[in-house]
Amino acid sequence: MLRTVKPKNARSKRAMQAREPKEVEDPRTAIFVRGTHTGEKVNAVIKELMALKRPDAISFSKKNAVRPFEDTTSLEFWAQKNDASMFVVGQSTKKRPDGMVFVRMFDGRVLDSCEVGVENLVGMEGFKTPKSTPGHKPLMHFASELFDSHPRFIQLKSMLMGFFNGEAIDSICLAGIEHVISVSLGPTPATLNATASGSTSEAANALPKIHIRVYTIRLLASGTRTPRVELAMMGPSLDLRMRRHTEADGEMLKQAMKRPKLRKQDVESGLGKKRKNVEVDEMGDVRGRIHVGKQDLGRLQTRKMKGLKGERYEDGDGEEGTGNKRRRTEA
């Protein structure tokens, strides 16, 4: 069963509500942790990923004895203290050189993790091209059908989307799209179907390589309203190899995917499921539309007033009529 904590006062209640799941999530904060042994390549990868993740990135300068697959106590403590939901742990050993572990958190505990090995790296300094502005939302491109069919690559796609995805927005200006992150796979081995589970190291080595490329977007004049788009390599350029992983617990994953109930002020601000004939105007007021049946105005009951009634009178010819009395005037 999942642990539930009740607030002791109003201040702690507000703090817990700020960390509750939201209908529109805040940008994920990632913590970059260096293990006891990190090589030059691992440090360079951490530097490049931090440049893409800023300003939602926290770096630990000191080395820490952390093992994400054996003991998660330190990660859970750092997640609670820094209100972070993702970790990138760099570790290089003789058995697994140049390793990077992506860890995803939920409710202060480890949800799942995925380890990759860095085989090739070309940093941003290797490309003499303009760079994107830090904090801008990138375009994500996944160029393989395995990202929708293979469980290992489905998990990796979900992690990369959560890692690079910034603030949720409704619309974006075309000029505000400055860079695109392309994730593709190498040639698929013929033995991939036989080792689809990926539970052993042999099965992980049989998976294709992962190529991550980052491009800047240039909008050029085309003579029409739609500009001509060109891509220029910005960096970094990464070649990764899949290694170990841990799957998410079923009950915890169900809680992580659950949408929270909306509060009254959130409904009034226009969030949540749109209700029929109910809308929220620009001032935040809830307005509703009521449909009634067709009314017969001929049978409408009105108030009776003497001043509105016509009186009977006799004309000089002896005819009766209805109307107001004529005033007698003397010559």
Buried (B, 14 or more C-beta within 10 A) or exposed (E): EEEEEEEEEEEEEEEEEEEEEBBEEBBBBBBBBBBEEBBEBBEBBBBBBBBBBEEBBBBBEEBBEBBBBEEBEBBBEBBBEEEBBBBBBBBBEEEBBBBBBBBBBBBBBBBBBBBBBBBEBBBBEEBEEEBBEEEEBBBBEBEBEBBEEBEBBEBBBBBBEBBBBBEEEEEEEEEEBBBBBBBBBEEBEEEBEEBBEBEEEEBBBBBBBBBBBBBBBBBEEEEEEEBEEEBEBBBBBBBBBBBBBBBBBEEBBEBBEEEEEBEEEBBBEEBBEEEEEEEBEEEEEEEEEEEEEEEEEEEEEEEEEEEEEEEEEEEEEEEEEEEEEEEEEEE
